[in-house]
Amino acid sequence: MNKSIEVLKSIYKPYRYTICGKALILNTTSGDFVVKEKKEDKSIRDLYSYLSSRSFTHFPSLVDESRNDVNVYEYVEGVSMPMEQKALDLIDVVSELHNKTTYYKNVTEDEFKTIYDTIKENLLYLEKVYNDFYERIKKEMYMSPSSYALGRSISKVFSALAFASSELDRWFSIVKEQTKKRICTIHNHLSLDHFIKSTDAYLISWDDYRVDSPVMDLVHLYQNSYFQVNFEVVFSRYLEKVKLSEDEKKLFFILISLPQEIDFSLDEFSTCQKVREAMDYLYLTEKLVRPYYAVEQES
């Protein structure tokens, strides 16, 4: 990549360049450009061609893909806006992406069983992690601050695990008889940082795109932005534009309800922060999920 960057500098002759995460921004007299490393198994040109054929054009132009290791994109300068408004504009674009690329593929029970088994395995792993933690702190004469904080809220963790486990069984009972599954092109790395609004709206950083359930985009967006915005409003906006089936909504709620794993090898201050973040995540997730089940019970 370094060799290609040096070549690009000689071509574009930037008067300034800035490293921004995994990207390099080149400011030149002929325009501004973004240089990003290529992923061998992803063709951005093929993706852009397909999206354009579906009348979806919310992506920055690909200026140069001729090099083996990097792509060069146009640089888009975004406007400043409130975070909540940005989230709504983002979900409008994501809804359009999902609607315009949706199709239904034939599936067998085995495909759903693989999803079930993968989530179940993760649930059992998390249950063991937190059971081991609970057994350990019961033997401590003097708890550390992080152990005390998590111990006080451990029931919330086990409640989330129980909910996800029971809903997973219900989800599988619905889908195991189905022969078709909705899939679409998903960004697969959605966050507010990967959305830019200027004269148009742009999704950037498509390196992880794939064809999968639209639910996966919602899960990634929630996990990346749950603390920044009111996701209840964002999710409601999405449901106005994309009609998720009962099993798709259940899968979304199951996946976001999985508790975060806490790294107890960190220093005590950092561990306390992680515990607080994990508990905040569970409380906010419960607040998002609960109304949908209240309506279900009433009906």
BELTA-V398107 format. One record per backbone hydrogen bond with DSSP energy under -1.0 kcal/mol. CO is the residue of the C=O (numbers start at 0). NH is the residue of the N-H. Records with the same first field share a line. If there is no record, write none. Layout:
CO: NH ; NH
This chain:
0: 4
1: 5
2: 6
3: 7
4: 8
5: 9
6: 10
7: 11
8: 12
15: 26
17: 24
19: 22
22: 19
23: 34
24: 17
25: 32
26: 14 ; 15
27: 30
30: 27
31: 74
32: 25
33: 72
34: 23
35: 70
38: 41
42: 46
43: 47
44: 48
45: 49
46: 50
47: 51
48: 52
50: 55
51: 54
56: 58
57: 202
60: 73
63: 71
68: 37
70: 35
71: 62 ; 63
72: 33
81: 85
82: 86
83: 87
84: 88
85: 89
86: 90
87: 91
88: 92
89: 93
90: 94
91: 95
92: 96
93: 97
94: 98
95: 99
96: 100
102: 182
104: 180
107: 111
108: 112
109: 113
110: 114
111: 115
112: 116
113: 117
114: 118
115: 119
116: 120
117: 121
118: 122
119: 123
120: 124
121: 125
122: 126
123: 127
124: 128
125: 129
126: 130
127: 131
128: 132
129: 133
130: 134
131: 135
132: 136
133: 137
135: 138
143: 147
144: 148
145: 149
146: 150
147: 151
152: 155 ; 156
153: 157
154: 158
155: 159
156: 160
157: 161
158: 162
159: 163
160: 164
161: 165
162: 166
163: 167
164: 168
165: 169
166: 170
167: 171
168: 172
169: 173
170: 174
171: 175
174: 177
178: 106
180: 104
182: 102
183: 211
185: 209
190: 193
191: 194
193: 203
195: 201
196: 78
199: 197
201: 195
205: 208
209: 185
211: 183
212: 215
213: 217
214: 218
215: 219
216: 220
217: 221
218: 222
219: 223
220: 224
221: 225
224: 227 ; 228
228: 230
229: 233
230: 234
231: 235
232: 236
233: 237
234: 238
235: 239
237: 240 ; 241
241: 243
244: 248
245: 249
246: 250
247: 251
248: 252
249: 253
250: 254
251: 255
252: 256
266: 270
267: 271
268: 272
269: 273
270: 274
271: 275
272: 276
273: 277
274: 278
275: 279
276: 280
277: 281
278: 282
279: 283
280: 284
281: 285
282: 286
283: 287
284: 288
285: 289
288: 291 ; 292
289: 293
290: 294
291: 295
292: 296
293: 297
294: 298
